[in-house]
Amino acid sequence: METLLHSLADTLKAKGWMLATAESCTGGWIAKLCTDLAGSSAWFERGFVTYSNDAKQDMLGVKAETLAQHGAVSEAVTAEMAAGVLQHSRAQVAVSVSGIAGPGGGTATKPVGTVCFGWVVQGGEVRTATRHFQGDREAVRAQAVQYALSGVLQALR
């Protein structure tokens, strides 16, 4: 994870860009890891922890209709979250995460371990993905954080 973070930091600094995050199930873990690196203020702009649907709407502009139609754990919602991050920050790249870390909350169509992601670079289209991670709550969240950060690095390349 440390190598990934250093690569991300170096890439953002080389571009003169800032990253901002919108996190639900990861609860700010991505932002915490980014700010663990000394000098991260040069490339990390801000993080939104939007755990509730109201927070997603109030802070990021996620539409109530999108939440009602697709649910909070959906690519449609993480796409709106990612776009909202860029609208409500000074960052040029954003990542969003929403998922079901467990142990409860899963359904037949969205079992525990389902996590949706969104990435966007200023001026570009939002890219989304859904992954199903195994393990307990901590393991699901850790895997989601790593996948989210890897996706940021991929979006920058």
C-alpha positions as CSV (number, residue, x, y, z in Angstrom):
1,M,0.0,0.0,0.0
2,E,2.9,2.4,0.8
3,T,4.3,2.0,-2.7
4,L,0.9,2.7,-4.2
5,L,0.5,5.8,-2.1
6,H,4.0,7.1,-3.0
7,S,3.3,6.5,-6.8
8,L,0.0,8.3,-6.5
9,A,1.6,11.2,-4.6
10,D,4.4,11.5,-7.2
11,T,2.0,11.3,-10.1
12,L,-0.3,14.0,-8.7
13,K,2.7,16.3,-7.8
14,A,4.2,15.9,-11.2
15,K,0.8,17.1,-12.8
16,G,0.3,19.8,-10.2
17,W,-3.0,18.2,-9.4
18,M,-5.0,17.7,-6.2
19,L,-7.1,14.6,-5.2
20,A,-10.4,14.7,-3.2
21,T,-12.4,11.8,-1.9
22,A,-16.0,10.9,-1.2
23,E,-16.2,7.9,1.1
24,S,-19.1,6.0,2.6
25,C,-18.3,2.4,3.7
26,T,-14.5,3.3,4.0
27,G,-15.4,6.1,6.5
28,G,-12.4,8.3,5.6
29,W,-9.8,5.6,5.4
30,I,-8.6,6.7,2.0
31,A,-8.2,10.3,3.2
32,K,-6.4,9.1,6.3
33,L,-3.9,7.0,4.3
34,C,-3.3,9.9,2.0
35,T,-2.7,12.4,4.8
36,D,-0.4,9.9,6.6
37,L,2.2,10.9,4.0
38,A,4.2,13.9,5.0
39,G,3.7,16.7,2.5
40,S,0.4,15.4,1.3
41,S,-1.0,18.9,1.4
42,A,0.7,19.4,-1.9
43,W,-1.6,16.8,-3.6
44,F,-4.5,16.0,-1.3
45,E,-7.2,18.6,-1.2
46,R,-10.1,17.3,0.9
47,G,-12.2,14.3,1.9
48,F,-16.0,14.0,2.3
49,V,-17.3,11.2,4.5
50,T,-20.8,10.9,3.3
51,Y,-22.1,7.8,5.2
52,S,-25.8,8.7,5.1
53,N,-27.9,9.2,2.0
54,D,-28.7,12.7,3.3
55,A,-24.9,13.5,3.5
56,K,-24.5,12.2,-0.1
57,Q,-27.3,14.6,-1.2
58,D,-26.3,17.6,0.9
59,M,-22.5,17.5,0.5
60,L,-22.2,16.1,-3.0
61,G,-25.4,16.8,-4.8
62,V,-26.4,13.1,-5.3
63,K,-30.0,13.1,-6.5
64,A,-32.7,11.6,-4.3
65,E,-34.1,9.9,-7.4
66,T,-30.8,8.2,-8.1
67,L,-30.7,6.9,-4.5
68,A,-34.3,5.7,-4.7
69,Q,-33.9,4.0,-8.0
70,H,-30.5,2.4,-7.6
71,G,-29.7,2.4,-3.9
72,A,-26.7,4.0,-2.2
73,V,-24.5,1.0,-3.2
74,S,-24.6,1.5,-6.9
75,E,-22.4,2.7,-9.7
76,A,-25.1,5.4,-10.5
77,V,-24.6,6.8,-7.0
78,T,-20.8,6.6,-7.0
79,A,-20.8,8.4,-10.4
80,E,-22.8,11.2,-8.9
81,M,-20.6,11.2,-5.8
82,A,-17.4,11.5,-7.8
83,A,-18.8,14.3,-10.0
84,G,-20.0,16.1,-6.9
85,V,-16.5,15.9,-5.3
86,L,-15.1,17.9,-8.3
87,Q,-18.0,20.4,-8.0
88,H,-17.5,20.9,-4.3
89,S,-13.7,21.0,-4.1
90,R,-10.7,22.5,-5.8
91,A,-9.4,19.0,-6.9
92,Q,-8.7,17.9,-10.4
93,V,-9.3,14.2,-9.7
94,A,-11.8,12.4,-7.4
95,V,-12.6,9.0,-6.1
96,S,-15.8,7.8,-4.5
97,V,-16.7,4.6,-2.7
98,S,-20.0,3.2,-1.4
99,G,-20.5,-0.4,-0.3
100,I,-21.7,-3.0,2.1
101,A,-18.8,-3.9,4.5
102,G,-20.9,-6.1,6.7
103,P,-21.4,-8.1,8.8
104,G,-25.1,-7.2,8.0
105,G,-26.8,-5.2,5.4
106,G,-26.4,-7.5,2.4
107,T,-29.1,-8.7,0.1
108,A,-29.4,-11.4,-2.5
109,T,-28.6,-8.9,-5.2
110,K,-26.0,-6.9,-3.2
111,P,-24.3,-9.3,-0.8
112,V,-21.9,-8.2,2.0
113,G,-18.6,-7.3,0.3
114,T,-20.3,-5.4,-2.6
115,V,-18.5,-2.1,-3.1
116,C,-19.1,0.4,-5.9
117,F,-16.5,3.0,-7.0
118,G,-16.3,6.1,-9.1
119,W,-13.3,8.0,-10.5
120,V,-13.2,11.2,-12.5
121,V,-10.5,13.5,-13.8
122,Q,-11.5,17.1,-14.4
123,G,-12.9,17.5,-17.9
124,G,-13.4,13.7,-18.3
125,E,-16.1,11.2,-17.9
126,V,-16.8,9.4,-14.7
127,R,-15.6,5.8,-14.7
128,T,-17.3,3.3,-12.3
129,A,-16.8,-0.3,-11.2
130,T,-18.3,-2.7,-8.8
131,R,-16.3,-5.3,-6.9
132,H,-17.2,-8.1,-4.5
133,F,-14.6,-8.5,-1.7
134,Q,-14.3,-11.4,0.7
135,G,-13.7,-11.4,4.4
136,D,-14.9,-9.6,7.5
137,R,-15.8,-5.9,7.7
138,E,-12.1,-4.8,8.1
139,A,-11.0,-6.9,5.2
140,V,-13.7,-5.7,2.9
141,R,-12.9,-2.0,3.7
142,A,-9.1,-2.6,3.4
143,Q,-9.6,-4.1,-0.1
144,A,-11.9,-1.3,-1.1
145,V,-9.3,1.3,-0.1
146,Q,-6.6,-0.4,-2.1
147,Y,-8.8,-0.8,-5.1
148,A,-10.0,2.8,-4.9
149,L,-6.4,4.2,-4.8
150,S,-5.3,1.9,-7.6
151,G,-8.1,3.2,-9.7
152,V,-7.0,6.8,-9.0
153,L,-3.5,6.0,-10.3
154,Q,-5.0,4.3,-13.3
155,A,-7.2,7.3,-14.0
156,L,-4.2,9.6,-13.9
157,R,-2.3,7.5,-16.5
